[in-house]
Amino acid sequence: MGKRHPIFTDEHEMLRDALRNFIAREIAPHADEWEDQGSFPHRKVFRRFGELGFLGINLPQKYGGSEADFVATVVFAEEMVGCNSGGVAASIGLHTNIALPYIADSGTEQQKQKYLIPGTRGELIGSLGVTEPGAGSDVASMRTYAVRDGDSYVINGSKIFITNGGIADYVILAAKTNREAGHAGISLFVVDKGTPGFTVSRDLDKLGWRTCNTAELAFEDVRVPRHAMLGEENQGFYNIMAHFQQERLYLAIGSVSAAQKALELASAYAKERVQFGRPIAKFQVTRHKIADMATDIEAARQLVYNTIRMYVEQEDCQVQVAMCKLFACEMATRVMNEVIQIFGGYGYMMEYPAQRMWRDARINTIGGGTSEIQREIIGRLLLQ
Ligand SMILES: Cc1cc2nc3c(=O)[nH]c(=O)nc-3n(C[C@H](O)[C@H](O)[C@H](O)COP(=O)(O)OP(=O)(O)OC[C@H]3O[C@@H](n4cnc5c(N)ncnc54)[C@H](O)[C@@H]3O)c2cc1C
């Protein structure tokens, strides 16, 4: 809508075109089939993203990245909506925008060599294990723990709702290294698939993100070397909170992009669908719904873009990031709901795209910190 926003440069737009064309050509045509199967050929697809240089774009070239700035990943998050499958976007996004940055920011040289180089090629897939059956929003109450034993740590516990959990080659795992210290006793470890005692308990069936694997993981006397620790001992909670900033921005950006796409579909449908002798777009109520949705989307977009500008310029934007996550993700669920209404009965049918967009958007007010938690953050920071 209108002129390009000043956060974007010509290079960003070149990336956008390349990614958009690739997704339209090689991903979107398979989305319906993959959605029906409830999975996608992840090895093949990850490698293809890697071959074309779309993974780890922010990373240094020596690890296979393009040394692009944060705004390039904004473009990435916006364009992934073109996959027509929230699950594909989530699986790849979790790997490239969440798992790889943890290792790039906190990893030792050995860890970077081991995980980043094959990670940018799409040969190794990452996951992040923080949430537990008894510890969701309250991250600090996690019970998974790691005990030092000579040159190793022995890990026991479980994780739930782990994106890519059943297909990933490793999990960045949060575990207590000091069980008395609450949030100040959490450390991160990189645990490889195949480590004895580390098992995928079950793959979870979900409302949306159908193509992406989400799993429950179990750790029973899992012995990892000391150098599997990621970052400093007992600094894991702070590391998770710091990375939440980017994760929340991605979810907000993706929500705006998905809502925009849904609005465009609904607008086109409203102009075509004739009832009572005229297109439903001619009814004032439909026009007003479109107007409200477009206004909602534009408000979210401007909030998100301005917050990205603040984030890139290293201004304090904790409040704004939480506002983006809250407003944009709630906005997308409102828009998707109204889009189904505009499609009428067809909106409820699996062969029309509106239902999938609604199902895929619904997670965003829950994952990465719920809307209620975002309100808590905003309120606490404003009232301190
Ligand atoms: C599809 C999917 C993918 C996910 N991927 C990952 C992943 O890759 N890695 C990972 O670690 N986690 C992942 N998660 C977990 C996700 O981050 C959690 O679901 C989320 O943090 C909420 O935790 P919970 O589900 O235990 O809900 P709870 O924390 O039990 O919350 C239940 C309700 O209580 C409310 N509530 C809780 N505390 C408060 C409070 N203090 N004030 C007000 N209201 C409150 C919540 O807002 C919510 O409405 C994923 C989840 C899903 C569904």
The ligand as an ORCA input file, in Angstrom:
! r2SCAN-3c Opt
* xyz 0 1
  C       1.958    -24.757     17.799
  C       2.842    -24.372     18.946
  C       4.212    -24.274     18.730
  C       5.064    -23.976     19.803
  N       6.429    -23.991     19.613
  C       7.243    -23.929     20.691
  C       8.648    -24.143     20.540
  O       9.165    -24.382     19.441
  N       9.415    -24.121     21.665
  C       8.893    -23.884     22.906
  O       9.641    -23.881     23.865
  N       7.560    -23.640     23.061
  C       6.731    -23.667     21.995
  N       5.377    -23.459     22.154
  C       4.850    -23.196     23.484
  C       4.273    -21.812     23.665
  O       5.301    -20.873     23.789
  C       3.355    -21.888     24.920
  O       2.202    -22.600     24.520
  C       3.005    -20.540     25.475
  O       4.133    -19.925     26.028
  C       1.914    -20.625     26.559
  O       2.197    -21.618     27.491
  P       1.051    -22.703     27.854
  O       0.553    -23.257     26.579
  O       1.602    -23.641     28.856
  O      -0.127    -21.863     28.486
  P      -0.245    -21.356     30.016
  O       0.974    -20.623     30.407
  O      -0.707    -22.489     30.869
  O      -1.419    -20.313     29.880
  C      -2.808    -20.679     29.860
  C      -3.617    -19.393     29.905
  O      -3.334    -18.684     31.129
  C      -2.893    -17.377     30.835
  N      -1.876    -16.943     31.797
  C      -0.772    -17.613     32.211
  N      -0.062    -16.873     33.071
  C      -0.715    -15.703     33.211
  C      -0.475    -14.497     33.930
  N       0.619    -14.341     34.696
  N      -1.367    -13.503     33.829
  C      -2.469    -13.633     33.054
  N      -2.744    -14.732     32.313
  C      -1.879    -15.748     32.384
  C      -2.302    -17.476     29.435
  O      -2.235    -16.209     28.813
  C      -3.263    -18.443     28.751
  O      -4.382    -17.756     28.321
  C       4.513    -23.704     21.083
  C       3.133    -23.765     21.273
  C       2.298    -24.111     20.232
  C       0.823    -24.223     20.490
*
